[in-house]
């Protein structure tokens, strides 16, 4: 499995344990104030399981795709930061051009998205998530799923507040949506677009409800 190393399978349970323990402590405290937090852990678990499932599909069943290519681009940029920080600074702060390709080589790996402004913006944003995962593809997936779930949960809270009679239905909604809405898990342009849409929808519903 070219996308994984032994480090992936060492780091994954550690990150999962920390995230789930922190989430459980948070949910328990919030349950005393608001019973809708009974759904919190179910939704988060579904999101993480769905994310890991999709990661295995894209790396085992399929030969790859945009998700793995974004990850490779981020790794190339991080290697460049270690080998030649000046070049790294240029590619991170200047608009993407064809000349960016010349900063990369066999030692760093090649960042093929460095010529595409939209794709390169995703690489820059994902840089920090991949760094936090210690360059683990599976841990990156878990972090993306967790961050994505935070936005879904805020939106769910608005629905539960505005439509209190549908709390149970909304609880099932958050569980199913977390598991099925897989576009919000992978490192792609859509991942960041969807997060922005959820944020603006959350603010809009908050505004009209106030």
N, C-alpha and C positions, 0 to 999 in steps of 0.2 A: 504494500500500500504506500505509494510514493508520497502521499500527502501527510502521512503520519510518521511519528517516531516513537521510541520508547517514552520520551519525555511527555508526549501527549497523554499517554495512559497513566502516567504518574501524576501529572498536574490535574487532569480532569476530575478525579474523585476529590482532590483537595479543594479545588475551586467550587465544585458542587456542594461539598459539605459546608464551606464557609457561607456561600450564597444562601443555601436553604436554611441554615441555622439562623443567620441574620434575618431572613425573611420571616421565619417562624416566630422569632422574638418580637419583631415589628408587628406581625399580624395579631399575636396574642394580646399585646398592649392595646391595639386599636379595637379589638373585639369588645372590650369593656365599654367603649364609647359608641361603637357602631357595629351592629350585627352583620352588616354586609361583608365584613372582613372574614367571615366564615368561608367565603369563596376565594379568598386571596391565594392561599397555597395551592388549591386545585388549579386555578388559572395559571399560576407561575409554573407549576410542574408540567402542565399540558404544553405550555409554550416551549419549555426546555426540551421535553421529549420530542415534540414535533420538530424542533430545530435540529437536534442530533440525528433524528431519523432522516431528515432531508439531507443533512451533511453526508451521511453514509451512502445515500442514494447517489449523490453527485460525485462521490469519490470512489465508490465500489462498482455500482451498476453502470453509470455513465462514465465516459473517459474524462470528463471535466466539464467546464462551462464558465460563465462569467464570474460566478462566485469564487472558484478556485483561481481564476486568472487575476481577479482583484487582489486576492490574498498573495499571490506570487509577486505582484507589482509592489505591494506594501513591503514584503520581505526584501525585495531588491532595494527599495528606498532606505530601509533600515540598515542594510549592509553598507550602502553608500555613505550613510551618516557616520559609520565607524571607520571606513577606509579613507574617505575624503569629505570632511565636514563642509568645506567651502563649496564643493559641487552640490552637496546635499542642500545647503542653504539656498543655492541658486534655483534648484528644481522645485523647492518648496515655496519660494517667495516670488518667483517670476512666472508670468503667463506661460502655459505649455506651448512649446514649439518643437519642430523637427530636430533642432539642435540638442534637445534634452536627451535624445537617444545616445549621443556620444559620451554622456557621463557614465553610462552603464556598460558593463563588460561581462565576461564569463565569471569573474570573481564575485560580482555583485548579483548577477542575474539581470535579465532585461525587463525594463518597465515599458511594455508596449503601449500602455495607455497614456504615456507622457505627452502624446501629441493631441489628445482629445480633451478639451477643456472640461466637459461635464464628467467624464470618467476620471480625469485627474483630480477633480474636486473630491470625488468619492475616496480616492486613494489617500488624499491628504487627511480627510476626516477619519478614515479607517486606521490610519497610522497609529493613532493613540489607543484604539481598542486592541489592535494586534500587539502593541507594545505592552499593554496591561496584561495580555494573555501569555506573555513570554514567548511569542511567536508560535503558539500552539493553535492549529486549525480548529480542533474540537473545543478548546476553551474559548476561542474567539466566537464560535457559534453560540456557546452558552451565554457569553457576555452580551452578544447582540440580542439574543432572545430575552434576556433579563431587562435590558434597556428598552426593548420594544414593548414588553409587557407593562412597564411603568406607564407608558402613554395610554395603552388600552385601559388600564385600571383607572386612570383619572377620568377617562371618558365614561366608563362604567359607573363611577361614583356620581357623575352628573345625571345619568339616566336613572339611577336608583333614587336620587334626591327629587328629581322632577316628576318621576312616575312611581311613587312608593307602592302602589298596588301591584306593580309588576316586578317586585324585587326578586321573587323566586324565578320568574322567567328570565330576568336580566342575569341572574346568577348562572343559569344554564347557557345564556348567550355568551357570557365572558369565557366560560369553559370551552365551548365549541369554537368560538372565534379564535381563542388563543391557540388551539390545536390546529385549526384548519387554515388560518390566514397566514400561510407560510412565507408570503412575500416580505413580511416584516421581520424576518429572521436572518436572511443572508446578507452579506456585504455586497450590495449592488446600488445603483442609482435609486431604484425603487424603494430600498430600505429607508433612505433618508427622505425621499419624497413623501412616503407614507407617514413617517413620523411628523413631518411638517403639516400634512393634511389633518392628522389626528389632533395636533396641537391647536390649529386654527378652529377646527370643529368644536373642540372642548371649550375654547374661549368664546366662540359664537354662542353656543348653548348657554354658557354661563351668563353672557351679556343679556340675551333675550329673557333669561329666567330671573334676572335681578330687577 
